[in-house]
Amino acid sequence: MSGKRRNRGWRWRALLWHFLMWTTVDAQTRYSIPEELKQGSVVGNLAKDLSLGLSEIFERKLRVASEAGKQYFSVDAGKGELLVSDRIDREALCGQSANCVLPLQVVVENPLQLHRIEVEIRDINDNFPRFQTQEINLKIPESVAVGTRFPLESAEDPDVGSNSLKTYTLMKNEHFSLKFKDEKNGLTAPELVLEKSLDREKMSTHQLLLTGLDGGNPLKSGTCKIIIDVLDNNDNFPVFDEKEYKVSLKENSTKGTLVLTLKATDIDQGVNSEIRYYFGVRTPEAVLSTFEINEQTGQIVLKGELDYEAFASYLIDVTAKDKGVPEMEGHCRLQLDIEDINDNAPEIVLTSKPSPVREDASRGTVVALISVKDIDSGNNSKVTLQLPNGLPFSLKPSFSNNYALVTSGVLDRESVSEYNIEITATDAGFPPLSSKKMISVSITDVNDNPPVFSQSTYNVYLKENRVAGSILYSVSASDLDAGENAKVSYSIVDSKVHDVSVSSYVYVNSENGSIFSMHSFDYEKVKVFRVQVEAKDQGSPSLSSNATVHVFILDQNDNAPAVIYPSPHAASHLRVPRSAKAGHLLTKVTAVDADSGHNAWISYKVAEATDASLFTINLYTGEVRTKRAVYEHDDSSQKLIVEVKDDGEPVQSATVTLSILLEDGVSEPVLELRHKASEPGKKGGRITLYLIVALASVSVLSLLTLLVLGVKCMRSSTSGATCCVRRTLSDEDKKPNRNLHIQLNTDGPIKYVEVLGGDVMSQSHSFRSCMSPMSEYSDFTLVKPSSTTDFKEVISVLDASLPDSTWTFESQQQYHTTTMQGYLKKALEH
């Protein structure tokens, strides 16, 4: 039923399959079938011949496209067979062409491939030879000489080859016989030949039967009746200058164009020599609608439009008749060839619609299959395709004006998500004609961009004691990808804060990046911690990036000062001699505050006293002294309530009660020592010896203590530890005496610094600084107290701002230690 052939072996096609992303099979598969097959008839096993499995037919969306436009074939997806789906009439498809081939394009996807298949349509003898007219009328004068030939109408048979028209037969007759004339187009034209003189008086009319026969099996024929009227003498025929004329005419010739002027002559005289011109009686309608002939002049003029693509040539029979009786005729044939002009622009046809392309597609990935055609001929039908410059696409030619649109560069959906590609087809005619077609190719996203935070680090300042569950900060990250690849979720990267997982401190909303506290923070326990937030997209594989959030807890004044000495819980009585003068030191109240900064600045004042004129307390040092000398009439029992306040907002305070006894006979130790030293005797010498030994021991212990403190302070410059230093400037310095007091916090770092100068009571030239327990994150402020009020005037501020987040903790400590030492040195110089 069908046959096939291949130009190349299956192994070469297999190599192409594996090493090319798309395949154009040059080794075409060819089938041969007769025309007029019933619908559903099998042409061939397409799956087998293309080395495709039956499952691939459905999975790879195999489809067949006909270049003829109409779909004559379909594919049985279950068997992989190519079937006839519509009536195939070879004569309608190919006309009189000897070869009739229907080219088919078989497209499969994943990967996209194009196969070319040819189906040869064989002719069957399904048409009879046919004459255009069923009856031919000839008028022949009786005086016509024997041997004269009369052209007859040729029969037509749409079949080709052996099924086409082969010969003619004529009914047996003594006056006429049948001869044949070979024409230039390869056909044979019948002619009627006079074999015996005519005698009108004996037989005025002759009836003959002309039969046309084809070469098919079984043989088919068609007939035409010939009626010959014998006329009296007008014995000369009009004769054309040539039996056959050949003329060419451009396709774009306008109406009214002169094609040819025919000339015939008749040697008769009078009306017998007057000639009129006509188209032959069997002239087809296509000629009559396009041309006209002037009866008088023989001019053939164009009256319609020419179309080379419809008719490339015309064969026109022309008759010249005289006016004699009987009327005599002469005949000629005009072959008119139409010269093609470039009047048809190329047509771009999408064999397969463009499919979306992944942005990571490699070079050579097939996007769409394209074919182009131009119905002109010669150079006018040669077409080239072009793409605009700068696009990551190119056209790869395959066969018979078929192309593949393939990727040729890097695709990035984030830069260009869709390409509108304008394809230009230009023919080689003069002037060239072109056409354009726009193809839209969408680029599909792949997950090639990680989420990006708006900042790499965030600094968050949070007051302590905030309610648990409150929002700390909202981080945000964006992803340039699309769809699921752009959906970002947030999470906390597990780390440790004081050996506790950071997830116990905060949690993050996975959808919007809002960070919430898990509980209330206490500055005195946690001052700063770091949270790493991860933003991850939903792509496959997913991509992520991290951002660091530094959370700084800001101190609030939530701790009242705590009195260390004297103990507020233990009863204590201070004994003061009545001989005490003004400025006599009773004791020193010492208090600390767990807060930092201004919240830890401590001041002292007398809140309540039995005699307010007798005692006073230093605002900053807490030293309790007599304001005046003790009088005899002063009460022996004095009560003094000292209030200790911090500098926070709101102010926190504490009180301590001092019980003071004024007694006679209580002398100052130095006076008693002098009194005893003045007593002569053996005991006095021993006491002097004891004092010398004691003083020497105290001096040695003090020296050792100073050495230990010095070593500790030297180590603190690198390890971040703190120490307590007291420094007194030499009297050789012409400036007033200055004293430096540094108070340590219970956890080690410096908490309080005081620089005193001149008279202590006058409080002139006195500077101090209060720092947080974690001084590496706090401000260092020097304050000069006023001599008349409690107002503190800031005279020098060092903004020890946070170092860059990339500094290590040790680097930060060293930075602040070095900075503070320098500013303390400057303070002492002032």
Secondary structure, DSSP 8 states (H G I E B T S, - for coil): ------SS-HHHHHHHHHH-SS-EEEEEEEEEEETT--TT-EEEEHHHHTT--HHHHHHTT-EEEETTSS--EEEETTTTEEEE-S---HHHHHTT-S--EEEEEEEETTTTEEEEEEEEEE--S----B-S-SEEEEEEETT--TT-EEE----B-S--GGGSEEEEEE---SSEEEEEEE-TTS-EEEEEEE-S---TTT-SEEEEEEEEEE--SS--EEEEEEEEEEE-------EES-SEEEEEEETT--TT-EEEE--EE--S-GGGG-EEEEE-TT--HHHHTTEEE-TTT-EEEE-S---TTT-SEEEEEEEEEESSSS--EEEEEEEEEEE--S-S--EEEEEE----EETT--TT-EEEEEEEE--S-GGGG-EEEE--TT-SEEEEE-STTEEEEEE-S---TTT-SEEEEEEEEEESSSS--EEEEEEEEEEE--S----EES-SEEEEEEETT--TT-EEEE--EE-SS-GGGG-EEEEEE--EETTEEGGGTEEE-TTT-EEEESS---TTT--EEEEEEEEEESSSS--EEEEEEEEEEE--S----EEEES-TTS--EEEEETT--TT-EEEE-EEE-SS-GGGG-EEEEEEEESSTTTEEE-TTT-EEEESS---TTS-SEEEEEEEEEESSSS--EEEEEEEEEEETT---HHHHHHHHHTS-SHHHHHHHHHHHHHHHHHHHHHHHHHHHHHHHHHHHHHH------EEE--TTSSS--EEEEEEE-TTSSEEEEEEEES-TTTTTT-EEEE--SSGGGS-EEEEEE-SSSS-EEEEEEE------TTS-HHHHHHHHHHHHHHHHHHHHH-
